[in-house]
Amino acid sequence: MSRTTYTCHCGAVIQYNHDLEKEPGTVSRNWNCADCGTRVPNTIAERIQHQHPS
């Protein structure tokens, strides 16, 4: 399986769990870029959540 990456509007490459922040106070999972706070699409974020640097 290939790795999923996402390039945020701020230019950050999101590819691991530590690159994401869960949006507080929401019932459903909403993920944001850890650098700028821009929302990351849920389907992409869920894939990235399972990736670990190795």
mmCIF entry with sequence, helices, sheets and N, C-alpha, C, O atoms, coordinates in Angstrom:
data_MODEL
# 
_entry.id   MODEL 
# 
_entity.id                         1 
_entity.type                       polymer 
_entity.pdbx_number_of_molecules   1 
# 
_entity_poly.entity_id                      1 
_entity_poly.type                           'polypeptide(L)' 
_entity_poly.nstd_linkage                   no 
_entity_poly.nstd_monomer                   no 
_entity_poly.pdbx_seq_one_letter_code       MSRTTYTCHCGAVIQYNHDLEKEPGTVSRNWNCADCGTRVPNTIAERIQHQHPS 
_entity_poly.pdbx_seq_one_letter_code_can   MSRTTYTCHCGAVIQYNHDLEKEPGTVSRNWNCADCGTRVPNTIAERIQHQHPS 
_entity_poly.pdbx_strand_id                 A 
# 
loop_
_entity_poly_seq.entity_id 
_entity_poly_seq.num 
_entity_poly_seq.mon_id 
_entity_poly_seq.hetero 
1 1  MET n 
1 2  SER n 
1 3  ARG n 
1 4  THR n 
1 5  THR n 
1 6  TYR n 
1 7  THR n 
1 8  CYS n 
1 9  HIS n 
1 10 CYS n 
1 11 GLY n 
1 12 ALA n 
1 13 VAL n 
1 14 ILE n 
1 15 GLN n 
1 16 TYR n 
1 17 ASN n 
1 18 HIS n 
1 19 ASP n 
1 20 LEU n 
1 21 GLU n 
1 22 LYS n 
1 23 GLU n 
1 24 PRO n 
1 25 GLY n 
1 26 THR n 
1 27 VAL n 
1 28 SER n 
1 29 ARG n 
1 30 ASN n 
1 31 TRP n 
1 32 ASN n 
1 33 CYS n 
1 34 ALA n 
1 35 ASP n 
1 36 CYS n 
1 37 GLY n 
1 38 THR n 
1 39 ARG n 
1 40 VAL n 
1 41 PRO n 
1 42 ASN n 
1 43 THR n 
1 44 ILE n 
1 45 ALA n 
1 46 GLU n 
1 47 ARG n 
1 48 ILE n 
1 49 GLN n 
1 50 HIS n 
1 51 GLN n 
1 52 HIS n 
1 53 PRO n 
1 54 SER n 
# 
_struct_asym.id          A 
_struct_asym.entity_id   1 
# 
loop_
_struct_conf.conf_type_id 
_struct_conf.id 
_struct_conf.pdbx_PDB_helix_id 
_struct_conf.beg_label_comp_id 
_struct_conf.beg_label_asym_id 
_struct_conf.beg_label_seq_id 
_struct_conf.pdbx_beg_PDB_ins_code 
_struct_conf.end_label_comp_id 
_struct_conf.end_label_asym_id 
_struct_conf.end_label_seq_id 
_struct_conf.pdbx_end_PDB_ins_code 
_struct_conf.beg_auth_comp_id 
_struct_conf.beg_auth_asym_id 
_struct_conf.beg_auth_seq_id 
_struct_conf.end_auth_comp_id 
_struct_conf.end_auth_asym_id 
_struct_conf.end_auth_seq_id 
_struct_conf.pdbx_PDB_helix_class 
_struct_conf.details 
_struct_conf.pdbx_PDB_helix_length 
HELX_P HELX_P1 AA1 ASN A 17 ? ASP A 19 ? ASN A 17 ASP A 19 5 ? 3 
HELX_P HELX_P2 AA2 ASN A 42 ? GLN A 49 ? ASN A 42 GLN A 49 1 ? 8 
# 
_struct_conf_type.id          HELX_P 
_struct_conf_type.criteria    ? 
_struct_conf_type.reference   ? 
# 
loop_
_struct_sheet.id 
_struct_sheet.type 
_struct_sheet.number_strands 
_struct_sheet.details 
AA1 ? 2 ? 
AA2 ? 3 ? 
# 
loop_
_struct_sheet_order.sheet_id 
_struct_sheet_order.range_id_1 
_struct_sheet_order.range_id_2 
_struct_sheet_order.offset 
_struct_sheet_order.sense 
AA1 1 2 ? anti-parallel 
AA2 1 2 ? anti-parallel 
AA2 2 3 ? anti-parallel 
# 
loop_
_struct_sheet_range.sheet_id 
_struct_sheet_range.id 
_struct_sheet_range.beg_label_comp_id 
_struct_sheet_range.beg_label_asym_id 
_struct_sheet_range.beg_label_seq_id 
_struct_sheet_range.pdbx_beg_PDB_ins_code 
_struct_sheet_range.end_label_comp_id 
_struct_sheet_range.end_label_asym_id 
_struct_sheet_range.end_label_seq_id 
_struct_sheet_range.pdbx_end_PDB_ins_code 
_struct_sheet_range.beg_auth_comp_id 
_struct_sheet_range.beg_auth_asym_id 
_struct_sheet_range.beg_auth_seq_id 
_struct_sheet_range.end_auth_comp_id 
_struct_sheet_range.end_auth_asym_id 
_struct_sheet_range.end_auth_seq_id 
AA1 1 TYR A 6  ? THR A 7  ? TYR A 6  THR A 7  
AA1 2 VAL A 13 ? ILE A 14 ? VAL A 13 ILE A 14 
AA2 1 LEU A 20 ? LYS A 22 ? LEU A 20 LYS A 22 
AA2 2 TRP A 31 ? CYS A 33 ? TRP A 31 CYS A 33 
AA2 3 ARG A 39 ? VAL A 40 ? ARG A 39 VAL A 40 
# 
loop_
_atom_site.group_PDB 
_atom_site.id 
_atom_site.type_symbol 
_atom_site.label_atom_id 
_atom_site.label_alt_id 
_atom_site.label_comp_id 
_atom_site.label_asym_id 
_atom_site.label_entity_id 
_atom_site.label_seq_id 
_atom_site.pdbx_PDB_ins_code 
_atom_site.Cartn_x 
_atom_site.Cartn_y 
_atom_site.Cartn_z 
_atom_site.occupancy 
_atom_site.B_iso_or_equiv 
_atom_site.pdbx_formal_charge 
_atom_site.auth_seq_id 
_atom_site.auth_comp_id 
_atom_site.auth_asym_id 
_atom_site.auth_atom_id 
_atom_site.pdbx_PDB_model_num 
ATOM 1   N N  . MET A 1 1  ? 0.846   -1.178 0.000  1.00 0.00 ? 1  MET A N  1 
ATOM 2   C CA . MET A 1 1  ? 0.000   0.000  0.000  1.00 0.00 ? 1  MET A CA 1 
ATOM 3   C C  . MET A 1 1  ? 0.894   1.245  0.000  1.00 0.00 ? 1  MET A C  1 
ATOM 4   O O  . MET A 1 1  ? 1.871   1.315  0.745  1.00 0.00 ? 1  MET A O  1 
ATOM 5   N N  . SER A 1 2  ? 0.562   2.191  -0.813 1.00 0.00 ? 2  SER A N  1 
ATOM 6   C CA . SER A 1 2  ? 1.360   3.408  -0.890 1.00 0.00 ? 2  SER A CA 1 
ATOM 7   C C  . SER A 1 2  ? 0.972   4.373  0.231  1.00 0.00 ? 2  SER A C  1 
ATOM 8   O O  . SER A 1 2  ? -0.138  4.319  0.761  1.00 0.00 ? 2  SER A O  1 
ATOM 9   N N  . ARG A 1 3  ? 1.892   5.239  0.572  1.00 0.00 ? 3  ARG A N  1 
ATOM 10  C CA . ARG A 1 3  ? 1.643   6.228  1.617  1.00 0.00 ? 3  ARG A CA 1 
ATOM 11  C C  . ARG A 1 3  ? 0.773   7.355  1.075  1.00 0.00 ? 3  ARG A C  1 
ATOM 12  O O  . ARG A 1 3  ? 0.903   7.763  -0.079 1.00 0.00 ? 3  ARG A O  1 
ATOM 13  N N  . THR A 1 4  ? -0.110  7.843  1.927  1.00 0.00 ? 4  THR A N  1 
ATOM 14  C CA . THR A 1 4  ? -0.962  8.973  1.583  1.00 0.00 ? 4  THR A CA 1 
ATOM 15  C C  . THR A 1 4  ? -0.302  10.243 2.093  1.00 0.00 ? 4  THR A C  1 
ATOM 16  O O  . THR A 1 4  ? 0.138   10.300 3.241  1.00 0.00 ? 4  THR A O  1 
ATOM 17  N N  . THR A 1 5  ? -0.233  11.248 1.254  1.00 0.00 ? 5  THR A N  1 
ATOM 18  C CA . THR A 1 5  ? 0.260   12.557 1.674  1.00 0.00 ? 5  THR A CA 1 
ATOM 19  C C  . THR A 1 5  ? -0.731  13.610 1.220  1.00 0.00 ? 5  THR A C  1 
ATOM 20  O O  . THR A 1 5  ? -1.501  13.402 0.283  1.00 0.00 ? 5  THR A O  1 
ATOM 21  N N  . TYR A 1 6  ? -0.699  14.737 1.897  1.00 0.00 ? 6  TYR A N  1 
ATOM 22  C CA . TYR A 1 6  ? -1.579  15.852 1.559  1.00 0.00 ? 6  TYR A CA 1 
ATOM 23  C C  . TYR A 1 6  ? -0.768  17.128 1.713  1.00 0.00 ? 6  TYR A C  1 
ATOM 24  O O  . TYR A 1 6  ? -0.109  17.323 2.734  1.00 0.00 ? 6  TYR A O  1 
ATOM 25  N N  . THR A 1 7  ? -0.808  17.991 0.717  1.00 0.00 ? 7  THR A N  1 
ATOM 26  C CA . THR A 1 7  ? -0.114  19.268 0.798  1.00 0.00 ? 7  THR A CA 1 
ATOM 27  C C  . THR A 1 7  ? -1.126  20.348 1.147  1.00 0.00 ? 7  THR A C  1 
ATOM 28  O O  . THR A 1 7  ? -2.065  20.607 0.395  1.00 0.00 ? 7  THR A O  1 
ATOM 29  N N  . CYS A 1 8  ? -0.921  20.966 2.291  1.00 0.00 ? 8  CYS A N  1 
ATOM 30  C CA . CYS A 1 8  ? -1.817  22.002 2.796  1.00 0.00 ? 8  CYS A CA 1 
ATOM 31  C C  . CYS A 1 8  ? -1.626  23.299 2.007  1.00 0.00 ? 8  CYS A C  1 
ATOM 32  O O  . CYS A 1 8  ? -0.646  23.457 1.279  1.00 0.00 ? 8  CYS A O  1 
ATOM 33  N N  . HIS A 1 9  ? -2.565  24.211 2.161  1.00 0.00 ? 9  HIS A N  1 
ATOM 34  C CA . HIS A 1 9  ? -2.476  25.518 1.500  1.00 0.00 ? 9  HIS A CA 1 
ATOM 35  C C  . HIS A 1 9  ? -1.252  26.309 1.962  1.00 0.00 ? 9  HIS A C  1 
ATOM 36  O O  . HIS A 1 9  ? -0.728  27.141 1.222  1.00 0.00 ? 9  HIS A O  1 
ATOM 37  N N  . CYS A 1 10 ? -0.799  26.043 3.195  1.00 0.00 ? 10 CYS A N  1 
ATOM 38  C CA . CYS A 1 10 ? 0.369   26.763 3.720  1.00 0.00 ? 10 CYS A CA 1 
ATOM 39  C C  . CYS A 1 10 ? 1.680   26.180 3.204  1.00 0.00 ? 10 CYS A C  1 
ATOM 40  O O  . CYS A 1 10 ? 2.749   26.742 3.442  1.00 0.00 ? 10 CYS A O  1 
ATOM 41  N N  . GLY A 1 11 ? 1.600   25.044 2.493  1.00 0.00 ? 11 GLY A N  1 
ATOM 42  C CA . GLY A 1 11 ? 2.789   24.422 1.938  1.00 0.00 ? 11 GLY A CA 1 
ATOM 43  C C  . GLY A 1 11 ? 3.304   23.242 2.743  1.00 0.00 ? 11 GLY A C  1 
ATOM 44  O O  . GLY A 1 11 ? 4.229   22.559 2.303  1.00 0.00 ? 11 GLY A O  1 
ATOM 45  N N  . ALA A 1 12 ? 2.728   22.985 3.913  1.00 0.00 ? 12 ALA A N  1 
ATOM 46  C CA . ALA A 1 12 ? 3.157   21.859 4.740  1.00 0.00 ? 12 ALA A CA 1 
ATOM 47  C C  . ALA A 1 12 ? 2.721   20.548 4.095  1.00 0.00 ? 12 ALA A C  1 
ATOM 48  O O  . ALA A 1 12 ? 1.604   20.434 3.589  1.00 0.00 ? 12 ALA A O  1 
ATOM 49  N N  . VAL A 1 13 ? 3.611   19.566 4.118  1.00 0.00 ? 13 VAL A N  1 
ATOM 50  C CA . VAL A 1 13 ? 3.275   18.235 3.619  1.00 0.00 ? 13 VAL A CA 1 
ATOM 51  C C  . VAL A 1 13 ? 2.843   17.401 4.813  1.00 0.00 ? 13 VAL A C  1 
ATOM 52  O O  . VAL A 1 13 ? 3.626   17.162 5.733  1.00 0.00 ? 13 VAL A O  1 
ATOM 53  N N  . ILE A 1 14 ? 1.600   16.962 4.794  1.00 0.00 ? 14 ILE A N  1 
ATOM 54  C CA . ILE A 1 14 ? 1.034   16.181 5.894  1.00 0.00 ? 14 ILE A CA 1 
ATOM 55  C C  . ILE A 1 14 ? 1.097   14.718 5.492  1.00 0.00 ? 14 ILE A C  1 
ATOM 56  O O  . ILE A 1 14 ? 0.477   14.299 4.515  1.00 0.00 ? 14 ILE A O  1 
ATOM 57  N N  . GLN A 1 15 ? 1.866   13.938 6.270  1.00 0.00 ? 15 GLN A N  1 
ATOM 58  C CA . GLN A 1 15 ? 1.991   12.524 5.935  1.00 0.00 ? 15 GLN A CA 1 
ATOM 59  C C  . GLN A 1 15 ? 1.951   11.606 7.148  1.00 0.00 ? 15 GLN A C  1 
ATOM 60  O O  . GLN A 1 15 ? 1.866   10.388 6.990  1.00 0.00 ? 15 GLN A O  1 
ATOM 61  N N  . TYR A 1 16 ? 2.010   12.163 8.362  1.00 0.00 ? 16 TYR A N  1 
ATOM 62  C CA . TYR A 1 16 ? 1.981   11.345 9.572  1.00 0.00 ? 16 TYR A CA 1 
ATOM 63  C C  . TYR A 1 16 ? 1.008   11.929 10.586 1.00 0.00 ? 16 TYR A C  1 
ATOM 64  O O  . TYR A 1 16 ? 0.578   13.077 10.473 1.00 0.00 ? 16 TYR A O  1 
ATOM 65  N N  . ASN A 1 17 ? 0.671   11.113 11.578 1.00 0.00 ? 17 ASN A N  1 
ATOM 66  C CA . ASN A 1 17 ? -0.276  11.487 12.618 1.00 0.00 ? 17 ASN A CA 1 
ATOM 67  C C  . ASN A 1 17 ? 0.113   12.796 13.314 1.00 0.00 ? 17 ASN A C  1 
ATOM 68  O O  . ASN A 1 17 ? -0.756  13.613 13.618 1.00 0.00 ? 17 ASN A O  1 
ATOM 69  N N  . HIS A 1 18 ? 1.396   12.999 13.566 1.00 0.00 ? 18 HIS A N  1 
ATOM 70  C CA . HIS A 1 18 ? 1.822   14.202 14.292 1.00 0.00 ? 18 HIS A CA 1 
ATOM 71  C C  . HIS A 1 18 ? 1.699   15.478 13.453 1.00 0.00 ? 18 HIS A C  1 
ATOM 72  O O  . HIS A 1 18 ? 1.879   16.576 13.979 1.00 0.00 ? 18 HIS A O  1 
ATOM 73  N N  . ASP A 1 19 ? 1.398   15.348 12.172 1.00 0.00 ? 19 ASP A N  1 
ATOM 74  C CA . ASP A 1 19 ? 1.185   16.515 11.312 1.00 0.00 ? 19 ASP A CA 1 
ATOM 75  C C  . ASP A 1 19 ? -0.257  17.017 11.380 1.00 0.00 ? 19 ASP A C  1 
ATOM 76  O O  . ASP A 1 19 ? -0.587  18.047 10.792 1.00 0.00 ? 19 ASP A O  1 
ATOM 77  N N  . LEU A 1 20 ? -1.116  16.287 12.099 1.00 0.00 ? 20 LEU A N  1 
ATOM 78  C CA . LEU A 1 20 ? -2.535  16.623 12.207 1.00 0.00 ? 20 LEU A CA 1 
ATOM 79  C C  . LEU A 1 20 ? -2.899  16.993 13.636 1.00 0.00 ? 20 LEU A C  1 
ATOM 80  O O  . LEU A 1 20 ? -2.260  16.544 14.588 1.00 0.00 ? 20 LEU A O  1 
ATOM 81  N N  . GLU A 1 21 ? -3.935  17.821 13.777 1.00 0.00 ? 21 GLU A N  1 
ATOM 82  C CA . GLU A 1 21 ? -4.507  18.135 15.081 1.00 0.00 ? 21 GLU A CA 1 
ATOM 83  C C  . GLU A 1 21 ? -6.008  17.923 14.995 1.00 0.00 ? 21 GLU A C  1 
ATOM 84  O O  . GLU A 1 21 ? -6.648  18.348 14.033 1.00 0.00 ? 21 GLU A O  1 
ATOM 85  N N  . LYS A 1 22 ? -6.573  17.260 16.010 1.00 0.00 ? 22 LYS A N  1 
ATOM 86  C CA . LYS A 1 22 ? -8.018  17.052 16.044 1.00 0.00 ? 22 LYS A CA 1 
ATOM 87  C C  . LYS A 1 22 ? -8.679  18.354 16.475 1.00 0.00 ? 22 LYS A C  1 
ATOM 88  O O  . LYS A 1 22 ? -8.238  19.009 17.419 1.00 0.00 ? 22 LYS A O  1 
ATOM 89  N N  . GLU A 1 23 ? -9.741  18.715 15.771 1.00 0.00 ? 23 GLU A N  1 
ATOM 90  C CA . GLU A 1 23 ? -10.464 19.937 16.102 1.00 0.00 ? 23 GLU A CA 1 
ATOM 91  C C  . GLU A 1 23 ? -11.252 19.704 17.391 1.00 0.00 ? 23 GLU A C  1 
ATOM 92  O O  . GLU A 1 23 ? -12.081 18.796 17.444 1.00 0.00 ? 23 GLU A O  1 
ATOM 93  N N  . PRO A 1 24 ? -11.011 20.501 18.423 1.00 0.00 ? 24 PRO A N  1 
ATOM 94  C CA . PRO A 1 24 ? -11.692 20.283 19.708 1.00 0.00 ? 24 PRO A CA 1 
ATOM 95  C C  . PRO A 1 24 ? -13.167 20.681 19.654 1.00 0.00 ? 24 PRO A C  1 
ATOM 96  O O  . PRO A 1 24 ? -13.564 21.558 18.887 1.00 0.00 ? 24 PRO A O  1 
ATOM 97  N N  . GLY A 1 25 ? -13.964 20.016 20.483 1.00 0.00 ? 25 GLY A N  1 
ATOM 98  C CA . GLY A 1 25 ? -15.361 20.390 20.639 1.00 0.00 ? 25 GLY A CA 1 
ATOM 99  C C  . GLY A 1 25 ? -16.284 19.939 19.536 1.00 0.00 ? 25 GLY A C  1 
ATOM 100 O O  . GLY A 1 25 ? -17.395 20.456 19.417 1.00 0.00 ? 25 GLY A O  1 
ATOM 101 N N  . THR A 1 26 ? -15.856 18.985 18.721 1.00 0.00 ? 26 THR A N  1 
ATOM 102 C CA . THR A 1 26 ? -16.724 18.498 17.658 1.00 0.00 ? 26 THR A CA 1 
ATOM 103 C C  . THR A 1 26 ? -17.094 17.050 17.927 1.00 0.00 ? 26 THR A C  1 
ATOM 104 O O  . THR A 1 26 ? -16.304 16.287 18.483 1.00 0.00 ? 26 THR A O  1 
ATOM 105 N N  . VAL A 1 27 ? -18.304 16.679 17.526 1.00 0.00 ? 27 VAL A N  1 
ATOM 106 C CA . VAL A 1 27 ? -18.765 15.310 17.713 1.00 0.00 ? 27 VAL A CA 1 
ATOM 107 C C  . VAL A 1 27 ? -18.074 14.391 16.714 1.00 0.00 ? 27 VAL A C  1 
ATOM 108 O O  . VAL A 1 27 ? -17.550 13.341 17.087 1.00 0.00 ? 27 VAL A O  1 
ATOM 109 N N  . SER A 1 28 ? -18.073 14.788 15.448 1.00 0.00 ? 28 SER A N  1 
ATOM 110 C CA . SER A 1 28 ? -17.376 13.997 14.439 1.00 0.00 ? 28 SER A CA 1 
ATOM 111 C C  . SER A 1 28 ? -15.906 14.411 14.421 1.00 0.00 ? 28 SER A C  1 
ATOM 112 O O  . SER A 1 28 ? -15.540 15.473 14.925 1.00 0.00 ? 28 SER A O  1 
ATOM 113 N N  . ARG A 1 29 ? -15.087 13.570 13.844 1.00 0.00 ? 29 ARG A N  1 
ATOM 114 C CA . ARG A 1 29 ? -13.657 13.874 13.786 1.00 0.00 ? 29 ARG A CA 1 
ATOM 115 C C  . ARG A 1 29 ? -13.379 14.865 12.671 1.00 0.00 ? 29 ARG A C  1 
ATOM 116 O O  . ARG A 1 29 ? -13.636 14.588 11.499 1.00 0.00 ? 29 ARG A O  1 
ATOM 117 N N  . ASN A 1 30 ? -12.860 16.004 13.039 1.00 0.00 ? 30 ASN A N  1 
ATOM 118 C CA . ASN A 1 30 ? -12.401 16.992 12.077 1.00 0.00 ? 30 ASN A CA 1 
ATOM 119 C C  . ASN A 1 30 ? -10.928 17.219 12.345 1.00 0.00 ? 30 ASN A C  1 
ATOM 120 O O  . ASN A 1 30 ? -10.531 17.485 13.479 1.00 0.00 ? 30 ASN A O  1 
ATOM 121 N N  . TRP A 1 31 ? -10.117 17.114 11.303 1.00 0.00 ? 31 TRP A N  1 
ATOM 122 C CA . TRP A 1 31 ? -8.674  17.216 11.444 1.00 0.00 ? 31 TRP A CA 1 
ATOM 123 C C  . TRP A 1 31 ? -8.164  18.473 10.766 1.00 0.00 ? 31 TRP A C  1 
ATOM 124 O O  . TRP A 1 31 ? -8.641  18.859 9.699  1.00 0.00 ? 31 TRP A O  1 
ATOM 125 N N  . ASN A 1 32 ? -7.182  19.108 11.404 1.00 0.00 ? 32 ASN A N  1 
ATOM 126 C CA . ASN A 1 32 ? -6.585  20.333 10.887 1.00 0.00 ? 32 ASN A CA 1 
ATOM 127 C C  . ASN A 1 32 ? -5.085  20.158 10.731 1.00 0.00 ? 32 ASN A C  1 
ATOM 128 O O  . ASN A 1 32 ? -4.471  19.313 11.382 1.00 0.00 ? 32 ASN A O  1 
ATOM 129 N N  . CYS A 1 33 ? -4.512  20.967 9.864  1.00 0.00 ? 33 CYS A N  1 
ATOM 130 C CA . CYS A 1 33 ? -3.062  21.026 9.699  1.00 0.00 ? 33 CYS A CA 1 
ATOM 131 C C  . CYS A 1 33 ? -2.453  21.522 11.010 1.00 0.00 ? 33 CYS A C  1 
ATOM 132 O O  . CYS A 1 33 ? -2.924  22.510 11.574 1.00 0.00 ? 33 CYS A O  1 
ATOM 133 N N  . ALA A 1 34 ? -1.421  20.853 11.495 1.00 0.00 ? 34 ALA A N  1 
ATOM 134 C CA . ALA A 1 34 ? -0.782  21.248 12.754 1.00 0.00 ? 34 ALA A CA 1 
ATOM 135 C C  . ALA A 1 34 ? -0.034  22.574 12.614 1.00 0.00 ? 34 ALA A C  1 
ATOM 136 O O  . ALA A 1 34 ? 0.194   23.255 13.614 1.00 0.00 ? 34 ALA A O  1 
ATOM 137 N N  . ASP A 1 35 ? 0.351   22.951 11.398 1.00 0.00 ? 35 ASP A N  1 
ATOM 138 C CA . ASP A 1 35 ? 1.105   24.194 11.196 1.00 0.00 ? 35 ASP A CA 1 
ATOM 139 C C  . ASP A 1 35 ? 0.216   25.428 11.145 1.00 0.00 ? 35 ASP A C  1 
ATOM 140 O O  . ASP A 1 35 ? 0.509   26.436 11.788 1.00 0.00 ? 35 ASP A O  1 
ATOM 141 N N  . CYS A 1 36 ? -0.881  25.351 10.373 1.00 0.00 ? 36 CYS A N  1 
ATOM 142 C CA . CYS A 1 36 ? -1.680  26.566 10.163 1.00 0.00 ? 36 CYS A CA 1 
ATOM 143 C C  . CYS A 1 36 ? -3.132  26.452 10.621 1.00 0.00 ? 36 CYS A C  1 
ATOM 144 O O  . CYS A 1 36 ? -3.818  27.469 10.729 1.00 0.00 ? 36 CYS A O  1 
ATOM 145 N N  . GLY A 1 37 ? -3.616  25.235 10.894 1.00 0.00 ? 37 GLY A N  1 
ATOM 146 C CA . GLY A 1 37 ? -4.982  25.070 11.371 1.00 0.00 ? 37 GLY A CA 1 
ATOM 147 C C  . GLY A 1 37 ? -6.027  24.909 10.284 1.00 0.00 ? 37 GLY A C  1 
ATOM 148 O O  . GLY A 1 37 ? -7.219  24.856 10.587 1.00 0.00 ? 37 GLY A O  1 
ATOM 149 N N  . THR A 1 38 ? -5.616  24.828 9.026  1.00 0.00 ? 38 THR A N  1 
ATOM 150 C CA . THR A 1 38 ? -6.555  24.630 7.925  1.00 0.00 ? 38 THR A CA 1 
ATOM 151 C C  . THR A 1 38 ? -7.098  23.207 7.975  1.00 0.00 ? 38 THR A C  1 
ATOM 152 O O  . THR A 1 38 ? -6.350  22.265 8.237  1.00 0.00 ? 38 THR A O  1 
ATOM 153 N N  . ARG A 1 39 ? -8.392  23.048 7.727  1.00 0.00 ? 39 ARG A N  1 
ATOM 154 C CA . ARG A 1 39 ? -9.010  21.723 7.775  1.00 0.00 ? 39 ARG A CA 1 
ATOM 155 C C  . ARG A 1 39 ? -8.477  20.827 6.663  1.00 0.00 ? 39 ARG A C  1 
ATOM 156 O O  . ARG A 1 39 ? -8.316  21.249 5.518  1.00 0.00 ? 39 ARG A O  1 
ATOM 157 N N  . VAL A 1 40 ? -8.209  19.581 7.037  1.00 0.00 ? 40 VAL A N  1 
ATOM 158 C CA . VAL A 1 40 ? -7.765  18.546 6.104  1.00 0.00 ? 40 VAL A CA 1 
ATOM 159 C C  . VAL A 1 40 ? -8.980  17.669 5.808  1.00 0.00 ? 40 VAL A C  1 
ATOM 160 O O  . VAL A 1 40 ? -9.709  17.315 6.734  1.00 0.00 ? 40 VAL A O  1 
ATOM 161 N N  . PRO A 1 41 ? -9.219  17.308 4.545  1.00 0.00 ? 41 PRO A N  1 
ATOM 162 C CA . PRO A 1 41 ? -10.369 16.452 4.227  1.00 0.00 ? 41 PRO A CA 1 
ATOM 163 C C  . PRO A 1 41 ? -10.357 15.168 5.066  1.00 0.00 ? 41 PRO A C  1 
ATOM 164 O O  . PRO A 1 41 ? -9.314  14.538 5.237  1.00 0.00 ? 41 PRO A O  1 
ATOM 165 N N  . ASN A 1 42 ? -11.531 14.788 5.587  1.00 0.00 ? 42 ASN A N  1 
ATOM 166 C CA . ASN A 1 42 ? -11.626 13.645 6.496  1.00 0.00 ? 42 ASN A CA 1 
ATOM 167 C C  . ASN A 1 42 ? -11.111 12.345 5.890  1.00 0.00 ? 42 ASN A C  1 
ATOM 168 O O  . ASN A 1 42 ? -10.451 11.570 6.581  1.00 0.00 ? 42 ASN A O  1 
ATOM 169 N N  . THR A 1 43 ? -11.394 12.090 4.622  1.00 0.00 ? 43 THR A N  1 
ATOM 170 C CA . THR A 1 43 ? -10.946 10.830 4.020  1.00 0.00 ? 43 THR A CA 1 
ATOM 171 C C  . THR A 1 43 ? -9.424  10.747 3.984  1.00 0.00 ? 43 THR A C  1 
ATOM 172 O O  . THR A 1 43 ? -8.851  9.684  4.221  1.00 0.00 ? 43 THR A O  1 
ATOM 173 N N  . ILE A 1 44 ? -8.777  11.860 3.690  1.00 0.00 ? 44 ILE A N  1 
ATOM 174 C CA . ILE A 1 44 ? -7.310  11.902 3.670  1.00 0.00 ? 44 ILE A CA 1 
ATOM 175 C C  . ILE A 1 44 ? -6.769  11.775 5.089  1.00 0.00 ? 44 ILE A C  1 
ATOM 176 O O  . ILE A 1 44 ? -5.830  11.016 5.329  1.00 0.00 ? 44 ILE A O  1 
ATOM 177 N N  . ALA A 1 45 ? -7.353  12.510 6.027  1.00 0.00 ? 45 ALA A N  1 
ATOM 178 C CA . ALA A 1 45 ? -6.880  12.500 7.415  1.00 0.00 ? 45 ALA A CA 1 
ATOM 179 C C  . ALA A 1 45 ? -7.001  11.114 8.037  1.00 0.00 ? 45 ALA A C  1 
ATOM 180 O O  . ALA A 1 45 ? -6.109  10.697 8.776  1.00 0.00 ? 45 ALA A O  1 
ATOM 181 N N  . GLU A 1 46 ? -8.073  10.400 7.757  1.00 0.00 ? 46 GLU A N  1 
ATOM 182 C CA . GLU A 1 46 ? -8.248  9.061  8.323  1.00 0.00 ? 46 GLU A CA 1 
ATOM 183 C C  . GLU A 1 46 ? -7.175  8.104  7.807  1.00 0.00 ? 46 GLU A C  1 
ATOM 184 O O  . GLU A 1 46 ? -6.699  7.253  8.558  1.00 0.00 ? 46 GLU A O  1 
ATOM 185 N N  . ARG A 1 47 ? -6.795  8.230  6.556  1.00 0.00 ? 47 ARG A N  1 
ATOM 186 C CA . ARG A 1 47 ? -5.713  7.393  6.016  1.00 0.00 ? 47 ARG A CA 1 
ATOM 187 C C  . ARG A 1 47 ? -4.385  7.737  6.680  1.00 0.00 ? 47 ARG A C  1 
ATOM 188 O O  . ARG A 1 47 ? -3.613  6.849  7.039  1.00 0.00 ? 47 ARG A O  1 
ATOM 189 N N  . ILE A 1 48 ? -4.125  9.035  6.840  1.00 0.00 ? 48 ILE A N  1 
ATOM 190 C CA . ILE A 1 48 ? -2.863  9.483  7.431  1.00 0.00 ? 48 ILE A CA 1 
ATOM 191 C C  . ILE A 1 48 ? -2.769  9.065  8.896  1.00 0.00 ? 48 ILE A C  1 
ATOM 192 O O  . ILE A 1 48 ? -1.672  8.796  9.384  1.00 0.00 ? 48 ILE A O  1 
ATOM 193 N N  . GLN A 1 49 ? -3.883  9.005  9.600  1.00 0.00 ? 49 GLN A N  1 
ATOM 194 C CA . GLN A 1 49 ? -3.891  8.610  11.009 1.00 0.00 ? 49 GLN A CA 1 
ATOM 195 C C  . GLN A 1 49 ? -3.257  7.243  11.233 1.00 0.00 ? 49 GLN A C  1 
ATOM 196 O O  . GLN A 1 49 ? -2.723  6.983  12.312 1.00 0.00 ? 49 GLN A O  1 
ATOM 197 N N  . HIS A 1 50 ? -3.306  6.374  10.245 1.00 0.00 ? 50 HIS A N  1 
ATOM 198 C CA . HIS A 1 50 ? -2.784  5.015  10.388 1.00 0.00 ? 50 HIS A CA 1 
ATOM 199 C C  . HIS A 1 50 ? -1.339  4.886  9.924  1.00 0.00 ? 50 HIS A C  1 
ATOM 200 O O  . HIS A 1 50 ? -0.782  3.789  9.958  1.00 0.00 ? 50 HIS A O  1 
ATOM 201 N N  . GLN A 1 51 ? -0.727  5.973  9.496  1.00 0.00 ? 51 GLN A N  1 
ATOM 202 C CA . GLN A 1 51 ? 0.657   5.945  9.026  1.00 0.00 ? 51 GLN A CA 1 
ATOM 203 C C  . GLN A 1 51 ? 1.590   6.391  10.142 1.00 0.00 ? 51 GLN A C  1 
ATOM 204 O O  . GLN A 1 51 ? 1.316   7.360  10.850 1.00 0.00 ? 51 GLN A O  1 
ATOM 205 N N  . HIS A 1 52 ? 2.684   5.677  10.284 1.00 0.00 ? 52 HIS A N  1 
ATOM 206 C CA . HIS A 1 52 ? 3.673   6.001  11.305 1.00 0.00 ? 52 HIS A CA 1 
ATOM 207 C C  . HIS A 1 52 ? 5.045   6.065  10.649 1.00 0.00 ? 52 HIS A C  1 
ATOM 208 O O  . HIS A 1 52 ? 5.357   5.242  9.788  1.00 0.00 ? 52 HIS A O  1 
ATOM 209 N N  . PRO A 1 53 ? 5.867   7.031  11.044 1.00 0.00 ? 53 PRO A N  1 
ATOM 210 C CA . PRO A 1 53 ? 7.221   7.074  10.483 1.00 0.00 ? 53 PRO A CA 1 
ATOM 211 C C  . PRO A 1 53 ? 8.011   5.850  10.940 1.00 0.00 ? 53 PRO A C  1 
ATOM 212 O O  . PRO A 1 53 ? 7.993   5.495  12.118 1.00 0.00 ? 53 PRO A O  1 
ATOM 213 N N  . SER A 1 54 ? 8.686   5.222  10.021 1.00 0.00 ? 54 SER A N  1 
ATOM 214 C CA . SER A 1 54 ? 9.476   4.049  10.412 1.00 0.00 ? 54 SER A CA 1 
ATOM 215 C C  . SER A 1 54 ? 10.782  3.997  9.659  1.00 0.00 ? 54 SER A C  1 
ATOM 216 O O  . SER A 1 54 ? 11.574  3.077  9.861  1.00 0.00 ? 54 SER A O  1 
# 
